[in-house]
Amino acid sequence: MRQRVLARVYDYLILNLIVLICLYLFNVNSDFPLERNGYWSVYYVSYYVLIPLLWSGYVIGKKFSNIRLTHTGGEEPMFKHTFLREFVGFYLLGILTLGGSLIASMIMMAVREDGRGIHDFIGGTRVVNTEGH
């Protein structure tokens, strides 16, 4: 579970850095954080839905942490898996439960042998260790 949390932190820091660099380079007059306008949420969820499709289940943070997303059958995830996992299971459910589902997922990832959280069950996914491959 520690690797998964670190991967999210890496992604959050890297995505914030990219946004700040773009705001600076293009001289965009914007209030930060972008959460106020909802742009950050669209950007962040799109990253987690689309990048694993293009990069064999990896996002930058998962690559640094030597883990990757797969479908429960072992194959690479498809759009429906990443969309259900991130948008429905992580983002939307997190909002609807006021963060309760995120806490429940973290507990599940810590105590379950397969390390799957609520969002993994909704998306039909699991995260596997790639160290040594």
C-alpha positions in Angstrom: 0.0 0.0 0.0 2.9 2.4 0.7 4.0 2.2 -2.9 0.5 3.2 -4.1 0.2 6.1 -1.7 3.7 7.3 -2.8 2.8 7.0 -6.4 -0.3 9.2 -5.9 1.9 11.8 -4.1 4.5 11.7 -6.9 1.7 12.2 -9.5 0.2 15.1 -7.5 3.5 16.9 -7.2 4.5 16.3 -10.8 1.1 17.4 -12.2 1.1 20.5 -10.1 4.6 21.3 -11.3 3.5 20.9 -14.9 0.5 23.1 -14.4 2.6 25.8 -12.7 5.2 25.7 -15.5 2.5 26.0 -18.2 0.9 28.9 -16.3 4.3 30.6 -16.1 5.4 29.9 -19.7 2.1 31.0 -21.2 1.6 33.9 -18.8 -1.8 32.7 -17.9 -3.5 34.9 -15.3 -5.0 32.3 -13.0 -5.7 31.9 -9.3 -4.1 28.8 -7.9 -5.2 26.2 -6.9 -7.2 25.3 -10.0 -9.7 23.3 -7.9 -11.8 26.4 -7.7 -12.8 26.2 -11.3 -12.9 22.5 -11.6 -10.2 22.5 -14.2 -7.8 20.6 -11.9 -10.3 17.8 -11.4 -10.8 17.3 -15.1 -7.0 17.4 -15.7 -6.2 15.0 -12.9 -8.9 12.5 -13.6 -8.1 12.6 -17.4 -4.5 11.9 -16.5 -5.4 8.8 -14.5 -7.9 7.5 -17.1 -5.9 8.1 -20.3 -2.2 7.7 -19.5 -2.4 4.0 -18.3 -4.0 3.2 -21.6 -1.1 4.7 -23.5 1.6 3.5 -21.2 0.8 -0.2 -20.4 -0.9 0.5 -17.1 1.7 3.0 -15.8 1.4 6.7 -14.8 4.5 8.6 -13.8 4.1 7.9 -10.1 3.5 4.2 -10.6 6.6 4.0 -12.8 8.7 5.6 -10.1 7.2 3.2 -7.5 7.6 0.1 -9.7 3.9 -0.8 -9.8 1.4 -0.8 -12.6 -2.3 -1.1 -13.2 -3.7 -4.3 -14.8 -7.1 -5.7 -15.3 -7.9 -8.5 -12.9 -7.4 -11.0 -15.7 -3.8 -9.9 -16.0 -4.2 -8.0 -19.3 -3.7 -4.3 -19.8 -6.7 -2.1 -18.7 -9.1 -0.7 -21.3 -10.8 2.7 -21.2 -13.9 1.3 -19.3 -11.6 -0.1 -16.6 -9.7 3.1 -16.0 -12.8 5.3 -16.3 -14.8 3.2 -13.8 -11.8 2.9 -11.5 -10.7 6.6 -11.4 -13.8 8.6 -12.2 -16.6 6.5 -10.7 -14.7 4.5 -8.0 -12.2 7.1 -6.8 -13.4 10.6 -7.7 -17.2 10.5 -7.8 -17.6 8.0 -5.0 -15.1 10.0 -2.9 -17.2 13.1 -3.4 -20.5 11.3 -2.7 -19.2 9.7 0.6 -17.3 12.9 1.7 -14.0 10.9 1.6 -15.3 7.9 3.4 -14.8 5.6 0.5 -11.2 6.8 0.2 -10.5 5.9 3.8 -12.3 2.5 3.4 -10.2 1.9 0.3 -7.0 2.6 2.2 -8.0 0.2 4.9 -8.9 -2.4 2.4 -5.5 -2.0 0.6 -3.7 -2.4 3.9 -5.5 -5.5 5.2 -6.5 -7.4 2.0 -4.1 -9.9 0.7 -4.5 -8.7 -2.9 -4.3 -5.1 -1.8 -7.4 -4.0 -3.8 -9.5 -1.0 -2.7 -13.1 -0.1 -3.6 -12.0 1.7 -6.7 -10.2 -1.4 -7.9 -13.3 -3.5 -7.5 -15.4 -1.0 -9.4 -13.0 -0.8 -12.2 -12.1 -4.5 -12.3 -8.4 -3.7 -11.8 -5.5 -4.5 -9.5 -2.1 -2.9 -9.0 0.9 -5.2 -9.4 4.5 -4.9 -8.4 6.9 -4.7 -11.4 10.2 -4.7 -9.6 12.5 -7.3 -11.0 10.6 -7.5 -14.4 
